[in-house]
Amino acid sequence: MDGFSIEVIERLPLAESVTLLFRSIANEELLAEIWEDKRARCYEKLISFPVMVHLISDALLTSKSGRQSFRKNKELGILKASLVAAYDKLARIPIAVSQQFLERATVVLRDAFPEWSTWKRPDSLQNFRILYYDGKAVKRVAHRLKETRGVKGGLLGGRALVAQDWETGMAIAMHGDPDGQANEIKHLGQLVTRVREILPEPKLHVGDRAFCDLVRPRSFQESPGDHFLVRYHPKVTFHPDDAVVERCGVTSTGATYKESWGWLGSEKDARRLYVRRIEILRPDDEPVVLITSLLDAAAYPAQDLLFIYRHRWGIEQIFQQITEVFGLSQLIGTTPKATLFQFAFCLLLFNMIQVIRGYVAQAQNCDPSEISTELLFHDVEEELIAWNKLLTPEQTQKYFDSVPTIAHLKRRLTTLLKKRWSETWRSTPTQLVHNSIRNKRQKTHSSVHRLLFGVPTKKKRKNLAQRIKTNPSKPQPTRP
């Protein structure tokens, strides 16, 4: 490699860092293993799964268009089939492959994440891994398919339920559903099972009020030592335990809260749970009510649990950023499977930037939240575009001749990002919310999956209460 190429590489540390991470999570051996494990009846001919991953990464990071990426790589000889074949291949990628790609790649990113930049858990929750759950529907699908032409309103692609690791801020797993109008909560049990394989240690599962019923909390507690913290929904009645005295307190911000214990669900329902209820009183708004299986108020103070729940908004910010920053607003494919693959890919890009931001924060000795993900990613994109314009694919391949080990990867990232800093990356202070008058418009969305295959028939629900009554899986928790 000549002196000019070396000079270019030395001036683009962000591009080299991202490329190193991407080569670690998208090496051909790992991708081939994922494909063979989850491909089902799909097959490879001229377009392999590693080639498809390369095409989508180029479309999201440098070309900014799926068609431009396909044309460029066809000219370079990387894509050996037609553009139509590339779109058809993307349309048929199994959802299980997208899920496994996100999970296996994020394991590598978690190993490479700098420990210095992880969030510190409250002292009472040191023994738990904290996870947040929420769902997201992929919107803004183009009306390109024949069955979707002429359909009024927006189109929904797939829908996914996502689990976020609070310590690193990464999305570690997802479960996709091709029906954008389906309720993703029904897949919680399957997602929790996969999360348990990734993180075997005891976990605290955190969710919003959609997870408050008599079924989902049991999924959170399937593994011994796991507990849940969810926002209360009035659709499930709470019956206070008169034998336990109600407690009151004040948070560090001056808000008043009260704690009570009782049963979630009626006495006649065998699924009822004994829980702890924490209610924050707000004079100008509705109270925030949480329920948890952590019954011991002395061991697990209410202030710590309220602090953890306040950070649940982070998973909503992930969805906003992958839509506005990482390219989910411009979908390459139009089928539910294609949209879910791009959704998983955008989550993976977000995770990669979290690693880069962690090393930058470590070098500058500042909190990672002080660095804007959007502004940092903007400079990453510019350096990647410059890298691809000034260096040939052969030079890049020769420079990254092998897949780095985790130890080498962490050392190299520390060296590359040690002196790379820009004041433009610093986040702006949080703006006050301005109440604005919005136009009242009726928004309609149609699911692409339902337009292609019809409305799915409803399955008869299993009598979970009767099953628990005849064969209880675990004894009910005792009073504190």
Secondary structure, DSSP 8 states (H G I E B T S, - for coil): --HHHHHHHHT-HHHHHHHHHHHHHS-HHHHHHHHHHH-TT---SSS-HHHHHHHHHHIIIII-SHHHHHHHHHHHTS--S-HHHHHHHHHT--HHHHHHHHHHHHHHHHHHS-GGGS----GGGTT-EEEEEEEEE-----TTSGGGTT--SEEE--EEEEEEETTT--EEEEEEES-TTS-GGGGHHHHHHHHHHH--S-EEEEE-GGG-SSSHHHHHTSSTT-EEEEE--TTS-EEE-TTS--EEEE-TTS-EEEEEEEEES-TT-TT-EEEEEEEEE-TTS--EEEEES---TTTS-HHHHHHHHHTTHHHHHHHHHHHHTSSTTS-S--SHHHHHHHHHHHHHHHHHHHHHHHHHHHHHTS-GGGB-HHHHHHHHHHHHHHHHHHS-HHHHHHHT-S---HHHHHHHHHHHTSS---GGGB------------------EEEHHHHHH----------HHHHHHHS-SS------
